[in-house]
Amino acid sequence: MALTKLTRNGQVTLPAETRRKLRLNEGDYLEAEVVGDGVLLRPVAVVDREAAWQQVFEAMNSVEYVGPEPEPSEDETMEMIVDEIHAMRRENADKSRSR
């Protein structure tokens, strides 16, 4: 376990090994949560709202009825859209990990 020091303005420097293991870079965001008598830091992704909505619309537009089967219900269509959004999230996560 690496020792770190709380500096002026409540700043903490994470050891280089920890940053490498978590693939953290300068400017990345961490969520701080009080857990028992300690603090848990979790990396979080911050996204541009406009870009996120654009991706939602792309997912919605990529789902369309094309078969001889009965047209899907509204719930089935929504489920397909949610599946497409999850696929986009996985793709973005894979891109982030490869950096």
Biopython code that builds the backbone (N, CA, C, O; Angstrom):
import numpy as np
from Bio.PDB.StructureBuilder import StructureBuilder

atoms = [
    (1, "MET", "N", (0.851, -1.174, 0.000)),
    (1, "MET", "CA", (0.000, 0.000, 0.000)),
    (1, "MET", "C", (0.896, 1.236, 0.000)),
    (1, "MET", "O", (1.802, 1.357, 0.825)),
    (2, "ALA", "N", (0.635, 2.147, -0.929)),
    (2, "ALA", "CA", (1.429, 3.363, -1.049)),
    (2, "ALA", "C", (0.880, 4.443, -0.121)),
    (2, "ALA", "O", (-0.332, 4.604, 0.024)),
    (3, "LEU", "N", (1.782, 5.166, 0.493)),
    (3, "LEU", "CA", (1.419, 6.258, 1.385)),
    (3, "LEU", "C", (1.332, 7.546, 0.577)),
    (3, "LEU", "O", (2.185, 7.810, -0.271)),
    (4, "THR", "N", (0.318, 8.337, 0.835)),
    (4, "THR", "CA", (0.178, 9.618, 0.161)),
    (4, "THR", "C", (-0.149, 10.681, 1.194)),
    (4, "THR", "O", (-0.613, 10.368, 2.291)),
    (5, "LYS", "N", (0.091, 11.927, 0.850)),
    (5, "LYS", "CA", (-0.050, 13.034, 1.797)),
    (5, "LYS", "C", (-1.106, 14.018, 1.302)),
    (5, "LYS", "O", (-1.171, 14.332, 0.113)),
    (6, "LEU", "N", (-1.926, 14.495, 2.223)),
    (6, "LEU", "CA", (-2.900, 15.533, 1.920)),
    (6, "LEU", "C", (-2.176, 16.864, 1.950)),
    (6, "LEU", "O", (-1.577, 17.223, 2.963)),
    (7, "THR", "N", (-2.225, 17.600, 0.850)),
    (7, "THR", "CA", (-1.515, 18.880, 0.769)),
    (7, "THR", "C", (-2.501, 20.040, 0.826)),
    (7, "THR", "O", (-3.699, 19.853, 1.034)),
    (8, "ARG", "N", (-1.974, 21.219, 0.638)),
    (8, "ARG", "CA", (-2.775, 22.438, 0.688)),
    (8, "ARG", "C", (-4.010, 22.302, -0.202)),
    (8, "ARG", "O", (-3.954, 21.673, -1.259)),
    (9, "ASN", "N", (-5.088, 22.875, 0.216)),
    (9, "ASN", "CA", (-6.376, 22.848, -0.492)),
    (9, "ASN", "C", (-6.953, 21.444, -0.635)),
    (9, "ASN", "O", (-7.766, 21.202, -1.528)),
    (10, "GLY", "N", (-6.546, 20.510, 0.232)),
    (10, "GLY", "CA", (-7.101, 19.167, 0.221)),
    (10, "GLY", "C", (-6.661, 18.306, -0.947)),
    (10, "GLY", "O", (-7.331, 17.326, -1.272)),
    (11, "GLN", "N", (-5.558, 18.644, -1.582)),
    (11, "GLN", "CA", (-5.096, 17.877, -2.740)),
    (11, "GLN", "C", (-4.332, 16.634, -2.316)),
    (11, "GLN", "O", (-3.596, 16.631, -1.330)),
    (12, "VAL", "N", (-4.535, 15.569, -3.103)),
    (12, "VAL", "CA", (-3.861, 14.295, -2.879)),
    (12, "VAL", "C", (-3.207, 13.888, -4.191)),
    (12, "VAL", "O", (-3.818, 14.004, -5.253)),
    (13, "THR", "N", (-1.971, 13.412, -4.123)),
    (13, "THR", "CA", (-1.307, 12.893, -5.309)),
    (13, "THR", "C", (-1.358, 11.377, -5.256)),
    (13, "THR", "O", (-0.894, 10.762, -4.296)),
    (14, "LEU", "N", (-1.925, 10.781, -6.295)),
    (14, "LEU", "CA", (-1.966, 9.322, -6.367)),
    (14, "LEU", "C", (-0.614, 8.819, -6.863)),
    (14, "LEU", "O", (-0.038, 9.404, -7.780)),
    (15, "PRO", "N", (-0.105, 7.750, -6.272)),
    (15, "PRO", "CA", (1.169, 7.197, -6.717)),
    (15, "PRO", "C", (1.109, 6.797, -8.197)),
    (15, "PRO", "O", (0.058, 6.394, -8.695)),
    (16, "ALA", "N", (2.243, 6.912, -8.890)),
    (16, "ALA", "CA", (2.313, 6.617, -10.322)),
    (16, "ALA", "C", (1.816, 5.211, -10.635)),
    (16, "ALA", "O", (1.113, 5.017, -11.627)),
    (17, "GLU", "N", (2.164, 4.235, -9.817)),
    (17, "GLU", "CA", (1.736, 2.858, -10.062)),
    (17, "GLU", "C", (0.211, 2.747, -10.039)),
    (17, "GLU", "O", (-0.379, 2.044, -10.860)),
    (18, "THR", "N", (-0.412, 3.437, -9.104)),
    (18, "THR", "CA", (-1.880, 3.435, -9.008)),
    (18, "THR", "C", (-2.488, 4.067, -10.250)),
    (18, "THR", "O", (-3.450, 3.542, -10.810)),
    (19, "ARG", "N", (-1.927, 5.199, -10.683)),
    (19, "ARG", "CA", (-2.440, 5.870, -11.882)),
    (19, "ARG", "C", (-2.299, 4.985, -13.114)),
    (19, "ARG", "O", (-3.197, 4.938, -13.955)),
    (20, "ARG", "N", (-1.186, 4.291, -13.218)),
    (20, "ARG", "CA", (-0.979, 3.390, -14.368)),
    (20, "ARG", "C", (-1.981, 2.243, -14.345)),
    (20, "ARG", "O", (-2.587, 1.931, -15.370)),
    (21, "LYS", "N", (-2.159, 1.617, -13.194)),
    (21, "LYS", "CA", (-3.090, 0.486, -13.093)),
    (21, "LYS", "C", (-4.512, 0.893, -13.462)),
    (21, "LYS", "O", (-5.239, 0.116, -14.082)),
    (22, "LEU", "N", (-4.908, 2.090, -13.090)),
    (22, "LEU", "CA", (-6.264, 2.574, -13.375)),
    (22, "LEU", "C", (-6.349, 3.342, -14.688)),
    (22, "LEU", "O", (-7.418, 3.815, -15.074)),
    (23, "ARG", "N", (-5.208, 3.461, -15.373)),
    (23, "ARG", "CA", (-5.129, 4.204, -16.642)),
    (23, "ARG", "C", (-5.649, 5.632, -16.478)),
    (23, "ARG", "O", (-6.423, 6.125, -17.298)),
    (24, "LEU", "N", (-5.209, 6.279, -15.410)),
    (24, "LEU", "CA", (-5.616, 7.654, -15.128)),
    (24, "LEU", "C", (-4.602, 8.626, -15.715)),
    (24, "LEU", "O", (-3.394, 8.394, -15.664)),
    (25, "ASN", "N", (-5.110, 9.708, -16.266)),
    (25, "ASN", "CA", (-4.265, 10.752, -16.827)),
    (25, "ASN", "C", (-4.636, 12.090, -16.211)),
    (25, "ASN", "O", (-5.708, 12.249, -15.627)),
    (26, "GLU", "N", (-3.735, 13.044, -16.351)),
    (26, "GLU", "CA", (-4.009, 14.385, -15.849)),
    (26, "GLU", "C", (-5.324, 14.890, -16.432)),
    (26, "GLU", "O", (-5.556, 14.781, -17.636)),
    (27, "GLY", "N", (-6.182, 15.441, -15.581)),
    (27, "GLY", "CA", (-7.465, 15.971, -16.011)),
    (27, "GLY", "C", (-8.623, 14.990, -15.880)),
    (27, "GLY", "O", (-9.783, 15.386, -15.996)),
    (28, "ASP", "N", (-8.323, 13.705, -15.637)),
    (28, "ASP", "CA", (-9.393, 12.723, -15.446)),
    (28, "ASP", "C", (-10.141, 13.039, -14.148)),
    (28, "ASP", "O", (-9.583, 13.637, -13.228)),
    (29, "TYR", "N", (-11.404, 12.632, -14.089)),
    (29, "TYR", "CA", (-12.224, 12.872, -12.908)),
    (29, "TYR", "C", (-12.321, 11.615, -12.056)),
    (29, "TYR", "O", (-12.346, 10.494, -12.566)),
    (30, "LEU", "N", (-12.376, 11.829, -10.748)),
    (30, "LEU", "CA", (-12.566, 10.757, -9.779)),
    (30, "LEU", "C", (-13.753, 11.120, -8.902)),
    (30, "LEU", "O", (-13.936, 12.280, -8.535)),
    (31, "GLU", "N", (-14.552, 10.122, -8.571)),
    (31, "GLU", "CA", (-15.664, 10.306, -7.644)),
    (31, "GLU", "C", (-15.174, 9.891, -6.262)),
    (31, "GLU", "O", (-14.594, 8.816, -6.108)),
    (32, "ALA", "N", (-15.398, 10.724, -5.265)),
    (32, "ALA", "CA", (-14.973, 10.425, -3.898)),
    (32, "ALA", "C", (-16.191, 10.049, -3.066)),
    (32, "ALA", "O", (-17.197, 10.759, -3.055)),
    (33, "GLU", "N", (-16.084, 8.912, -2.365)),
    (33, "GLU", "CA", (-17.177, 8.436, -1.522)),
    (33, "GLU", "C", (-16.615, 8.048, -0.160)),
    (33, "GLU", "O", (-15.619, 7.330, -0.075)),
    (34, "VAL", "N", (-17.254, 8.524, 0.900)),
    (34, "VAL", "CA", (-16.847, 8.140, 2.247)),
    (34, "VAL", "C", (-17.383, 6.738, 2.501)),
    (34, "VAL", "O", (-18.583, 6.485, 2.387)),
    (35, "VAL", "N", (-16.467, 5.826, 2.851)),
    (35, "VAL", "CA", (-16.813, 4.427, 3.102)),
    (35, "VAL", "C", (-16.232, 4.056, 4.460)),
    (35, "VAL", "O", (-15.017, 3.943, 4.625)),
    (36, "GLY", "N", (-17.123, 3.870, 5.426)),
    (36, "GLY", "CA", (-16.645, 3.575, 6.776)),
    (36, "GLY", "C", (-15.780, 4.721, 7.282)),
    (36, "GLY", "O", (-16.229, 5.863, 7.373)),
    (37, "ASP", "N", (-14.532, 4.399, 7.609)),
    (37, "ASP", "CA", (-13.623, 5.449, 8.090)),
    (37, "ASP", "C", (-12.592, 5.804, 7.018)),
    (37, "ASP", "O", (-11.508, 6.288, 7.344)),
    (38, "GLY", "N", (-12.914, 5.571, 5.744)),
    (38, "GLY", "CA", (-11.992, 5.861, 4.653)),
    (38, "GLY", "C", (-12.692, 6.548, 3.494)),
    (38, "GLY", "O", (-13.866, 6.908, 3.571)),
    (39, "VAL", "N", (-11.933, 6.718, 2.416)),
    (39, "VAL", "CA", (-12.438, 7.357, 1.206)),
    (39, "VAL", "C", (-12.174, 6.429, 0.033)),
    (39, "VAL", "O", (-11.059, 5.936, -0.139)),
    (40, "LEU", "N", (-13.194, 6.192, -0.766)),
    (40, "LEU", "CA", (-13.068, 5.384, -1.969)),
    (40, "LEU", "C", (-13.087, 6.322, -3.170)),
    (40, "LEU", "O", (-14.026, 7.101, -3.337)),
    (41, "LEU", "N", (-12.051, 6.251, -4.005)),
    (41, "LEU", "CA", (-11.995, 7.056, -5.225)),
    (41, "LEU", "C", (-12.267, 6.152, -6.413)),
    (41, "LEU", "O", (-11.650, 5.097, -6.559)),
    (42, "ARG", "N", (-13.208, 6.579, -7.273)),
    (42, "ARG", "CA", (-13.557, 5.815, -8.470)),
    (42, "ARG", "C", (-13.398, 6.704, -9.690)),
    (42, "ARG", "O", (-13.884, 7.836, -9.689)),
    (43, "PRO", "N", (-12.722, 6.216, -10.743)),
    (43, "PRO", "CA", (-12.670, 6.993, -11.990)),
    (43, "PRO", "C", (-14.073, 7.097, -12.587)),
    (43, "PRO", "O", (-14.838, 6.133, -12.562)),
    (44, "VAL", "N", (-14.398, 8.251, -13.114)),
    (44, "VAL", "CA", (-15.682, 8.447, -13.782)),
    (44, "VAL", "C", (-15.446, 9.131, -15.128)),
    (44, "VAL", "O", (-14.485, 9.879, -15.306)),
    (45, "ALA", "N", (-16.331, 8.857, -16.046)),
    (45, "ALA", "CA", (-16.259, 9.494, -17.356)),
    (45, "ALA", "C", (-17.234, 10.660, -17.384)),
    (45, "ALA", "O", (-18.380, 10.539, -16.951)),
    (46, "VAL", "N", (-16.776, 11.766, -17.885)),
    (46, "VAL", "CA", (-17.624, 12.937, -18.049)),
    (46, "VAL", "C", (-17.845, 13.098, -19.544)),
    (46, "VAL", "O", (-16.893, 13.127, -20.324)),
    (47, "VAL", "N", (-19.117, 13.202, -19.939)),
    (47, "VAL", "CA", (-19.415, 13.297, -21.359)),
    (47, "VAL", "C", (-20.072, 14.623, -21.692)),
    (47, "VAL", "O", (-20.739, 15.232, -20.855)),
    (48, "ASP", "N", (-19.876, 15.050, -22.897)),
    (48, "ASP", "CA", (-20.520, 16.252, -23.413)),
    (48, "ASP", "C", (-21.988, 15.909, -23.676)),
    (48, "ASP", "O", (-22.280, 14.973, -24.421)),
    (49, "ARG", "N", (-22.900, 16.649, -23.079)),
    (49, "ARG", "CA", (-24.329, 16.336, -23.212)),
    (49, "ARG", "C", (-24.792, 16.330, -24.665)),
    (49, "ARG", "O", (-25.525, 15.438, -25.093)),
    (50, "GLU", "N", (-24.353, 17.335, -25.412)),
    (50, "GLU", "CA", (-24.777, 17.437, -26.811)),
    (50, "GLU", "C", (-24.313, 16.215, -27.604)),
    (50, "GLU", "O", (-25.065, 15.667, -28.411)),
    (51, "ALA", "N", (-23.069, 15.794, -27.368)),
    (51, "ALA", "CA", (-22.540, 14.611, -28.058)),
    (51, "ALA", "C", (-23.290, 13.356, -27.618)),
    (51, "ALA", "O", (-23.562, 12.476, -28.434)),
    (52, "ALA", "N", (-23.625, 13.273, -26.332)),
    (52, "ALA", "CA", (-24.357, 12.110, -25.829)),
    (52, "ALA", "C", (-25.743, 12.026, -26.464)),
    (52, "ALA", "O", (-26.178, 10.946, -26.864)),
    (53, "TRP", "N", (-26.433, 13.157, -26.558)),
    (53, "TRP", "CA", (-27.760, 13.140, -27.191)),
    (53, "TRP", "C", (-27.642, 12.766, -28.668)),
    (53, "TRP", "O", (-28.496, 12.059, -29.203)),
    (54, "GLN", "N", (-26.595, 13.238, -29.317)),
    (54, "GLN", "CA", (-26.387, 12.897, -30.722)),
    (54, "GLN", "C", (-26.251, 11.381, -30.879)),
    (54, "GLN", "O", (-26.783, 10.797, -31.823)),
    (55, "GLN", "N", (-25.534, 10.751, -29.946)),
    (55, "GLN", "CA", (-25.381, 9.300, -29.997)),
    (55, "GLN", "C", (-26.709, 8.588, -29.733)),
    (55, "GLN", "O", (-26.984, 7.549, -30.334)),
    (56, "VAL", "N", (-27.529, 9.137, -28.842)),
    (56, "VAL", "CA", (-28.844, 8.543, -28.594)),
    (56, "VAL", "C", (-29.684, 8.599, -29.868)),
    (56, "VAL", "O", (-30.343, 7.621, -30.224)),
    (57, "PHE", "N", (-29.662, 9.743, -30.553)),
    (57, "PHE", "CA", (-30.433, 9.865, -31.791)),
    (57, "PHE", "C", (-29.902, 8.926, -32.871)),
    (57, "PHE", "O", (-30.681, 8.365, -33.642)),
    (58, "GLU", "N", (-28.580, 8.752, -32.930)),
    (58, "GLU", "CA", (-27.999, 7.808, -33.881)),
    (58, "GLU", "C", (-28.475, 6.385, -33.579)),
    (58, "GLU", "O", (-28.801, 5.626, -34.491)),
    (59, "ALA", "N", (-28.512, 6.031, -32.293)),
    (59, "ALA", "CA", (-28.988, 4.704, -31.910)),
    (59, "ALA", "C", (-30.452, 4.530, -32.298)),
    (59, "ALA", "O", (-30.842, 3.479, -32.806)),
    (60, "MET", "N", (-31.258, 5.557, -32.060)),
    (60, "MET", "CA", (-32.675, 5.479, -32.400)),
    (60, "MET", "C", (-32.861, 5.326, -33.908)),
    (60, "MET", "O", (-33.724, 4.573, -34.358)),
    (61, "ASN", "N", (-32.054, 6.037, -34.680)),
    (61, "ASN", "CA", (-32.183, 5.981, -36.137)),
    (61, "ASN", "C", (-31.643, 4.678, -36.724)),
    (61, "ASN", "O", (-31.992, 4.312, -37.847)),
    (62, "SER", "N", (-30.793, 3.975, -35.973)),
    (62, "SER", "CA", (-30.228, 2.734, -36.496)),
    (62, "SER", "C", (-31.179, 1.547, -36.323)),
    (62, "SER", "O", (-30.959, 0.482, -36.899)),
    (63, "VAL", "N", (-32.226, 1.734, -35.533)),
    (63, "VAL", "CA", (-33.198, 0.662, -35.298)),
    (63, "VAL", "C", (-34.424, 0.934, -36.164)),
    (63, "VAL", "O", (-35.124, 1.931, -35.990)),
    (64, "GLU", "N", (-34.665, 0.008, -37.111)),
    (64, "GLU", "CA", (-35.839, 0.177, -37.965)),
    (64, "GLU", "C", (-36.398, -1.177, -38.376)),
    (64, "GLU", "O", (-35.680, -2.176, -38.415)),
    (65, "TYR", "N", (-37.647, -1.192, -38.670)),
    (65, "TYR", "CA", (-38.336, -2.416, -39.081)),
    (65, "TYR", "C", (-37.977, -2.710, -40.538)),
    (65, "TYR", "O", (-38.117, -1.846, -41.403)),
    (66, "VAL", "N", (-37.510, -3.942, -40.807)),
    (66, "VAL", "CA", (-37.137, -4.301, -42.178)),
    (66, "VAL", "C", (-37.583, -5.716, -42.563)),
    (66, "VAL", "O", (-37.248, -6.185, -43.651)),
    (67, "GLY", "N", (-38.309, -6.384, -41.719)),
    (67, "GLY", "CA", (-38.575, -7.790, -42.017)),
    (67, "GLY", "C", (-40.009, -8.098, -42.359)),
    (67, "GLY", "O", (-40.898, -7.254, -42.244)),
    (68, "PRO", "N", (-40.215, -9.342, -42.788)),
    (68, "PRO", "CA", (-41.581, -9.779, -43.063)),
    (68, "PRO", "C", (-42.345, -10.108, -41.779)),
    (68, "PRO", "O", (-43.568, -10.245, -41.798)),
    (69, "GLU", "N", (-41.606, -10.236, -40.645)),
    (69, "GLU", "CA", (-42.274, -10.519, -39.378)),
    (69, "GLU", "C", (-43.177, -9.339, -39.025)),
    (69, "GLU", "O", (-43.048, -8.260, -39.603)),
    (70, "PRO", "N", (-44.078, -9.544, -38.088)),
    (70, "PRO", "CA", (-44.906, -8.412, -37.647)),
    (70, "PRO", "C", (-44.014, -7.279, -37.112)),
    (70, "PRO", "O", (-42.974, -7.525, -36.502)),
    (71, "GLU", "N", (-44.437, -6.060, -37.352)),
    (71, "GLU", "CA", (-43.659, -4.904, -36.884)),
    (71, "GLU", "C", (-43.548, -4.956, -35.370)),
    (71, "GLU", "O", (-44.533, -5.245, -34.691)),
    (72, "PRO", "N", (-42.347, -4.677, -34.821)),
    (72, "PRO", "CA", (-42.174, -4.754, -33.366)),
    (72, "PRO", "C", (-43.041, -3.722, -32.646)),
    (72, "PRO", "O", (-43.352, -2.654, -33.172)),
    (73, "SER", "N", (-43.414, -4.088, -31.422)),
    (73, "SER", "CA", (-44.190, -3.162, -30.596)),
    (73, "SER", "C", (-43.299, -2.001, -30.168)),
    (73, "SER", "O", (-42.085, -2.026, -30.369)),
    (74, "GLU", "N", (-43.914, -0.993, -29.582)),
    (74, "GLU", "CA", (-43.156, 0.152, -29.084)),
    (74, "GLU", "C", (-42.144, -0.293, -28.023)),
    (74, "GLU", "O", (-41.012, 0.189, -28.002)),
    (75, "ASP", "N", (-42.556, -1.215, -27.142)),
    (75, "ASP", "CA", (-41.647, -1.727, -26.101)),
    (75, "ASP", "C", (-40.479, -2.489, -26.716)),
    (75, "ASP", "O", (-39.338, -2.341, -26.278)),
    (76, "GLU", "N", (-40.763, -3.304, -27.733)),
    (76, "GLU", "CA", (-39.693, -4.049, -28.404)),
    (76, "GLU", "C", (-38.721, -3.103, -29.106)),
    (76, "GLU", "O", (-37.508, -3.312, -29.078)),
    (77, "THR", "N", (-39.260, -2.068, -29.729)),
    (77, "THR", "CA", (-38.414, -1.073, -30.390)),
    (77, "THR", "C", (-37.528, -0.373, -29.365)),
    (77, "THR", "O", (-36.338, -0.169, -29.605)),
    (78, "MET", "N", (-38.107, -0.007, -28.228)),
    (78, "MET", "CA", (-37.336, 0.654, -27.173)),
    (78, "MET", "C", (-36.245, -0.270, -26.661)),
    (78, "MET", "O", (-35.133, 0.184, -26.388)),
    (79, "GLU", "N", (-36.535, -1.543, -26.527)),
    (79, "GLU", "CA", (-35.536, -2.513, -26.076)),
    (79, "GLU", "C", (-34.373, -2.598, -27.076)),
    (79, "GLU", "O", (-33.213, -2.698, -26.677)),
    (80, "MET", "N", (-34.691, -2.558, -28.373)),
    (80, "MET", "CA", (-33.636, -2.583, -29.392)),
    (80, "MET", "C", (-32.775, -1.326, -29.318)),
    (80, "MET", "O", (-31.559, -1.387, -29.499)),
    (81, "ILE", "N", (-33.414, -0.181, -29.050)),
    (81, "ILE", "CA", (-32.668, 1.079, -28.923)),
    (81, "ILE", "C", (-31.736, 1.007, -27.713)),
    (81, "ILE", "O", (-30.574, 1.403, -27.795)),
    (82, "VAL", "N", (-32.251, 0.501, -26.590)),
    (82, "VAL", "CA", (-31.426, 0.363, -25.381)),
    (82, "VAL", "C", (-30.249, -0.571, -25.649)),
    (82, "VAL", "O", (-29.133, -0.295, -25.211)),
    (83, "ASP", "N", (-30.483, -1.670, -26.361)),
    (83, "ASP", "CA", (-29.401, -2.591, -26.718)),
    (83, "ASP", "C", (-28.344, -1.887, -27.558)),
    (83, "ASP", "O", (-27.148, -2.100, -27.363)),
    (84, "GLU", "N", (-28.781, -1.052, -28.487)),
    (84, "GLU", "CA", (-27.847, -0.310, -29.352)),
    (84, "GLU", "C", (-27.031, 0.686, -28.525)),
    (84, "GLU", "O", (-25.832, 0.843, -28.752)),
    (85, "ILE", "N", (-27.670, 1.352, -27.574)),
    (85, "ILE", "CA", (-26.959, 2.295, -26.697)),
    (85, "ILE", "C", (-25.918, 1.552, -25.866)),
    (85, "ILE", "O", (-24.800, 2.042, -25.701)),
    (86, "HIS", "N", (-26.266, 0.375, -25.341)),
    (86, "HIS", "CA", (-25.305, -0.420, -24.570)),
    (86, "HIS", "C", (-24.123, -0.824, -25.441)),
    (86, "HIS", "O", (-22.981, -0.803, -24.982)),
    (87, "ALA", "N", (-24.383, -1.191, -26.687)),
    (87, "ALA", "CA", (-23.294, -1.553, -27.605)),
    (87, "ALA", "C", (-22.377, -0.357, -27.844)),
    (87, "ALA", "O", (-21.156, -0.511, -27.889)),
    (88, "MET", "N", (-22.957, 0.834, -27.999)),
    (88, "MET", "CA", (-22.148, 2.044, -28.191)),
    (88, "MET", "C", (-21.292, 2.328, -26.957)),
    (88, "MET", "O", (-20.132, 2.722, -27.075)),
    (89, "ARG", "N", (-21.873, 2.124, -25.773)),
    (89, "ARG", "CA", (-21.121, 2.345, -24.534)),
    (89, "ARG", "C", (-19.948, 1.384, -24.439)),
    (89, "ARG", "O", (-18.846, 1.784, -24.064)),
    (90, "ARG", "N", (-20.177, 0.104, -24.780)),
    (90, "ARG", "CA", (-19.089, -0.874, -24.749)),
    (90, "ARG", "C", (-17.989, -0.480, -25.726)),
    (90, "ARG", "O", (-16.804, -0.579, -25.408)),
    (91, "GLU", "N", (-18.381, -0.036, -26.908)),
    (91, "GLU", "CA", (-17.413, 0.383, -27.922)),
    (91, "GLU", "C", (-16.583, 1.564, -27.416)),
    (91, "GLU", "O", (-15.363, 1.584, -27.581)),
    (92, "ASN", "N", (-17.244, 2.544, -26.802)),
    (92, "ASN", "CA", (-16.522, 3.698, -26.264)),
    (92, "ASN", "C", (-15.606, 3.299, -25.117)),
    (92, "ASN", "O", (-14.503, 3.831, -24.996)),
    (93, "ALA", "N", (-16.047, 2.372, -24.273)),
    (93, "ALA", "CA", (-15.220, 1.902, -23.163)),
    (93, "ALA", "C", (-13.988, 1.177, -23.700)),
    (93, "ALA", "O", (-12.887, 1.347, -23.175)),
    (94, "ASP", "N", (-14.173, 0.370, -24.745)),
    (94, "ASP", "CA", (-13.037, -0.337, -25.342)),
    (94, "ASP", "C", (-12.032, 0.638, -25.923)),
    (94, "ASP", "O", (-10.825, 0.429, -25.807)),
    (95, "LYS", "N", (-12.526, 1.718, -26.556)),
    (95, "LYS", "CA", (-11.636, 2.739, -27.110)),
    (95, "LYS", "C", (-10.862, 3.429, -25.999)),
    (95, "LYS", "O", (-9.670, 3.701, -26.149)),
    (96, "SER", "N", (-11.535, 3.718, -24.870)),
    (96, "SER", "CA", (-10.881, 4.374, -23.734)),
    (96, "SER", "C", (-9.778, 3.509, -23.152)),
    (96, "SER", "O", (-8.713, 4.013, -22.796)),
    (97, "ARG", "N", (-10.027, 2.212, -23.053)),
    (97, "ARG", "CA", (-9.028, 1.294, -22.485)),
    (97, "ARG", "C", (-7.796, 1.163, -23.366)),
    (97, "ARG", "O", (-6.690, 0.962, -22.865)),
    (98, "SER", "N", (-7.981, 1.276, -24.666)),
    (98, "SER", "CA", (-6.859, 1.075, -25.588)),
    (98, "SER", "C", (-5.951, 2.298, -25.681)),
    (98, "SER", "O", (-4.885, 2.222, -26.293)),
    (99, "ARG", "N", (-6.343, 3.407, -25.097)),
    (99, "ARG", "CA", (-5.513, 4.628, -25.164)),
    (99, "ARG", "C", (-4.287, 4.527, -24.334)),
    (99, "ARG", "O", (-3.494, 5.467, -24.287)),
]
sb = StructureBuilder()
sb.init_structure("model")
sb.init_model(0)
sb.init_chain("A")
sb.init_seg("    ")
for serial, (resi, resn, name, xyz) in enumerate(atoms, 1):
    if name == "N":
        sb.init_residue(resn, " ", resi, " ")
    sb.init_atom(name, np.array(xyz, "f"), 0.0, 1.0, " ", f" {name:<3s}", serial, name[0])
structure = sb.get_structure()
